[in-house]
Amino acid sequence: MGLIKIEKIGGLGGFGGPHLKSYGERDVAELLLADRTALNLLFSRRKGKLLKLPNNMQIRDGFNYRISRETEAGIETIVVPESMVPAALIACIKDSIE
């Protein structure tokens, strides 16, 4: 399936401003079956380019994650709240100052 790219975004006051980036990558083949299944479910729920969540699932000042993967049809991207992201993807994120 390929490489998953994940970026932590949002949070209180935009988290870290323009210089702090939280980003990671993970090969899908390294994920457990349960994590791959959860990830595929997230992408299957998307409408257009971004996953649309009901208002009651959107968390103000909470962290969201932008997750991208490359498919035969091109790059797919979703943005989901932290509570929906498999822990194995969150664990690969590193903070850096740019």
C-alpha positions in Angstrom: 0.0 0.0 0.0 2.8 2.4 0.7 3.8 5.3 2.9 1.4 7.1 5.3 2.3 10.7 6.1 0.8 12.3 9.2 0.9 15.8 10.6 -0.4 17.1 14.0 -2.3 20.3 13.5 -4.5 22.7 15.5 -4.7 22.6 19.3 -5.0 25.6 21.6 -3.9 28.7 19.7 -2.7 26.7 16.7 -0.1 24.6 18.5 3.5 25.9 18.4 3.0 28.7 15.8 4.6 28.7 12.4 7.9 27.2 13.5 7.0 24.1 15.4 6.1 21.2 13.1 4.8 17.8 14.2 5.2 15.3 11.4 5.8 11.6 10.8 5.7 8.8 8.2 5.0 5.1 8.5 4.9 2.3 6.0 1.5 0.7 6.0 3.1 -2.7 5.9 4.5 -2.1 9.4 1.1 -1.5 10.9 -0.9 -4.2 12.7 -3.9 -5.5 10.9 -6.2 -3.7 13.3 -4.5 -0.3 12.7 -4.6 -0.9 8.9 -8.3 -1.7 9.1 -9.0 1.5 11.2 -7.0 3.6 8.8 -8.9 2.2 5.8 -12.2 2.9 7.5 -11.2 6.5 8.1 -10.3 6.9 4.4 -13.5 5.2 3.3 -15.6 7.7 5.2 -14.1 10.7 3.5 -16.2 12.9 1.2 -14.2 14.7 -1.4 -10.6 15.4 -0.2 -11.3 15.8 3.5 -13.1 13.6 6.0 -16.3 15.5 7.0 -17.1 15.0 10.7 -20.4 15.9 12.4 -20.2 19.0 14.5 -20.5 17.0 17.7 -17.2 15.1 16.8 -15.2 18.3 16.1 -13.2 19.4 19.1 -12.5 23.1 19.5 -8.9 23.7 20.5 -8.1 20.0 20.2 -5.6 18.4 18.0 -6.4 17.1 14.6 -4.2 15.0 12.3 -3.8 15.4 8.6 -3.2 11.9 7.1 -2.2 11.4 3.5 -1.6 8.3 1.5 -0.7 7.7 -2.2 -3.1 5.4 -4.2 -3.3 4.5 -7.8 -5.9 7.4 -8.2 -3.5 9.9 -6.6 -2.9 11.3 -3.1 -5.8 11.0 -0.6 -5.9 13.2 2.5 -8.1 13.3 5.5 -8.2 15.4 8.6 -9.5 13.7 11.8 -9.5 14.3 15.5 -6.9 12.7 17.7 -9.4 10.3 19.2 -9.8 8.6 15.8 -6.2 8.1 14.9 -4.5 4.7 15.5 -1.9 5.0 18.2 0.8 3.5 16.0 0.5 6.6 13.7 0.6 9.0 16.6 3.7 7.3 17.9 5.7 8.0 14.7 5.2 11.8 15.0 8.3 13.9 15.9 8.3 17.6 16.8 10.8 19.8 15.0 11.6 23.5 14.9 11.9 24.9 11.4 
